[in-house]
Amino acid sequence: MAQYLTEDTVLSENLDAVTGSTASKGAVATPDDTSGTVLLDLILDILESNKAEDVVSIPLKGKSEMADFMVIASGRSSRQVIALAEKLGDQIKHDLGRLSRMEGKQTGDWVLVDCGDVVVHIFRPEVRDFYQLEKMWLPATMAPADA
């Protein structure tokens, strides 16, 4: 089984990158350690088990170098959006030892969770309807139909 970065290792590796040091302080995870599809499956399971609504997975390979997949999901309220994001970050850290970065947790309208190979957007339904990220990233044949 592959080794994953611990929080201490991530912090020391990031510090080394800032200071310019090349000395490694622990095992370094490579992109092959946790493939995007394994991470995607875990994320989809977490969102489903925590009652996220309208979950959509969008492959980004060949479209963007920021991630392999994008996941878009909705929560019924700001409180649920925040709880879904926190649960997702905690579960990924627990299961894979990987840290996730979050933006937008203060308001709970739209929380972005950067998990590395998978970027997750969790919206309140009204905010999701306003931004319509699916239309921007899905091929025209797969885009949700307008009501």
Secondary structure, DSSP 4 states (H G I P E B T S, - for coil): ------HHHHHHHHHHHHHT-----S----TTTS-HHHHHHHHHHHHHHTT-EEEEEEE-TTT-SS-SEEEEEE-SSHHHHHHHHHHHHHHHHHHH----EEESTTT-SEEEEE-SSEEEEEE-HHHHHHH-HHHHHS-TTTSPPP-
